[in-house]
Amino acid sequence: MDSERTKILKFMIAINKLDGLYYSIAKQIGVHENEFVLLYALSDGKRHTQRRICEDWQVPRTTIHSVTQKFVKLGYIELVPTGHKEKELLLTEDGSAYLTAIFSDVFKAESNAFKSTLEPCADIVTDTVSQFVSLLGKSFENIKKEEDEK
């Protein structure tokens, strides 16, 4: 039986390979990885703030801001006032068409892999990984606090 350390390493390798697959497909379809992330984040058709995308996708705010500005100039994204300081990002019709053009094969590949593996346990896996990330983040914060106190 695998030790806890070996299981964690296998898990981390799998996560890194998954990340690498998305980096590779972005490169293959000719989209910068940060553009890929922003478009992927908006692919659910909902409005998102730059701040939320940065937090969820772990991309620096300046990076998302730069990509957002590029896509606003290209007419792919509209900045929608919310009544607060920050605006929400909304794909325009041209942005939706661009997203569909570059992501249709990606979404098909994801769907095929999902149906063959994760579909029966997706909620459990997602919830468990989310809990792991949350607890690990808190543990890392405690390590930082302890280091700062030294």
C-alpha positions as CSV (number, residue, x, y, z in Angstrom):
1,M,0.0,0.0,0.0
2,D,1.2,3.5,-0.8
3,S,2.3,5.7,2.0
4,E,0.6,9.0,2.6
5,R,3.6,10.9,1.2
6,T,3.6,8.8,-2.0
7,K,-0.2,9.4,-2.5
8,I,0.3,13.1,-2.1
9,L,3.1,13.1,-4.6
10,K,1.0,11.1,-7.1
11,F,-1.9,13.6,-6.6
12,M,0.4,16.6,-7.1
13,I,1.9,15.0,-10.3
14,A,-1.6,14.4,-11.6
15,I,-2.6,18.0,-10.9
16,N,0.6,19.3,-12.6
17,K,0.0,17.1,-15.6
18,L,-3.6,18.4,-15.9
19,D,-2.3,22.0,-15.7
20,G,0.3,21.1,-18.3
21,L,-2.3,19.7,-20.7
22,Y,-4.2,22.9,-20.6
23,Y,-1.0,24.9,-21.1
24,S,-0.2,22.7,-24.1
25,I,-3.6,23.0,-25.7
26,A,-3.6,26.8,-25.3
27,K,-0.3,26.9,-27.1
28,Q,-1.6,24.5,-29.8
29,I,-4.7,26.5,-30.6
30,G,-2.6,29.7,-30.6
31,V,-3.9,31.4,-27.5
32,H,-1.7,32.8,-24.7
33,E,-2.2,30.9,-21.5
34,N,-3.6,33.9,-19.7
35,E,-6.0,34.7,-22.5
36,F,-7.1,31.0,-22.3
37,V,-7.7,31.3,-18.6
38,L,-9.8,34.5,-18.9
39,L,-11.9,33.1,-21.7
40,Y,-12.3,29.8,-19.9
41,A,-13.4,31.6,-16.8
42,L,-16.0,33.5,-18.9
43,S,-17.1,30.3,-20.8
44,D,-19.9,29.7,-18.3
45,G,-21.8,32.7,-19.8
46,K,-21.9,34.5,-16.4
47,R,-20.5,37.9,-15.5
48,H,-17.4,37.8,-13.4
49,T,-15.2,40.6,-11.9
50,Q,-11.5,40.6,-12.6
51,R,-10.9,40.2,-8.9
52,R,-13.0,37.0,-8.8
53,I,-11.2,35.6,-11.8
54,C,-7.8,36.4,-10.2
55,E,-8.8,34.7,-7.0
56,D,-10.4,31.6,-8.6
57,W,-7.8,31.1,-11.3
58,Q,-4.7,32.2,-9.3
59,V,-3.6,34.7,-12.0
60,P,-2.1,38.1,-11.0
61,R,-4.5,41.0,-11.2
62,T,-2.3,43.0,-13.5
63,T,-2.2,40.1,-15.9
64,I,-5.9,39.6,-16.0
65,H,-6.3,43.4,-16.4
66,S,-4.0,43.5,-19.4
67,V,-5.8,40.6,-21.1
68,T,-9.2,42.2,-20.3
69,Q,-8.1,45.4,-21.9
70,K,-6.9,43.6,-25.0
71,F,-10.2,41.8,-25.3
72,V,-12.2,45.0,-24.7
73,K,-10.2,46.6,-27.6
74,L,-10.9,43.6,-29.8
75,G,-14.6,43.8,-29.0
76,Y,-14.7,40.4,-27.2
77,I,-15.5,41.7,-23.7
78,E,-17.7,44.4,-22.4
79,L,-17.2,46.0,-19.0
80,V,-20.5,46.3,-17.2
81,P,-21.0,48.7,-14.3
82,T,-22.3,47.1,-11.2
83,G,-22.9,50.2,-9.0
84,H,-19.7,49.3,-7.2
85,K,-16.1,50.2,-7.9
86,E,-15.4,47.1,-9.9
87,K,-17.1,46.3,-13.2
88,E,-18.1,42.9,-14.4
89,L,-16.8,41.2,-17.6
90,L,-19.3,40.0,-20.1
91,L,-18.5,38.3,-23.4
92,T,-19.9,40.2,-26.4
93,E,-21.4,38.4,-29.3
94,D,-18.0,38.5,-31.1
95,G,-16.4,37.3,-27.9
96,S,-18.8,34.3,-27.6
97,A,-18.1,33.4,-31.3
98,Y,-14.4,33.6,-30.7
99,L,-14.7,31.5,-27.5
100,T,-16.8,28.9,-29.4
101,A,-14.3,28.7,-32.2
102,I,-11.3,28.1,-30.0
103,F,-12.9,26.0,-27.3
104,S,-15.3,23.7,-29.1
105,D,-12.7,20.9,-29.5
106,V,-11.4,21.5,-26.0
107,F,-14.9,21.2,-24.5
108,K,-15.5,18.0,-26.6
109,A,-12.3,16.5,-25.3
110,E,-13.1,17.4,-21.7
111,S,-16.6,15.9,-22.1
112,N,-15.3,12.6,-23.5
113,A,-12.7,12.3,-20.7
114,F,-15.2,13.3,-18.0
115,K,-17.8,10.8,-19.2
116,S,-15.2,8.0,-19.2
117,T,-13.8,8.8,-15.8
118,L,-15.2,11.4,-13.4
119,E,-18.9,11.5,-14.2
120,P,-20.0,9.0,-11.5
121,C,-18.0,10.7,-8.8
122,A,-17.4,14.3,-10.0
123,D,-19.2,16.0,-7.1
124,I,-17.3,13.9,-4.5
125,V,-14.0,14.4,-6.2
126,T,-14.5,18.2,-6.6
127,D,-15.7,18.7,-3.0
128,T,-12.9,16.6,-1.6
129,V,-10.2,18.4,-3.6
130,S,-11.7,21.7,-2.7
131,Q,-11.6,20.8,1.0
132,F,-8.0,19.6,0.6
133,V,-7.0,22.9,-1.0
134,S,-8.8,24.9,1.7
135,L,-7.2,23.0,4.6
136,L,-3.8,23.0,2.9
137,G,-4.1,26.8,2.4
138,K,-4.8,27.3,6.1
139,S,-1.9,25.1,7.0
140,F,0.4,27.1,4.7
141,E,-0.9,30.4,6.3
142,N,0.0,29.0,9.7
143,I,3.5,28.1,8.5
144,K,3.9,31.7,7.2
145,K,2.7,33.1,10.5
146,E,5.1,30.9,12.5
147,E,8.0,32.0,10.2
148,D,7.0,35.7,10.6
149,E,7.1,35.3,14.4
150,K,10.6,33.9,14.4
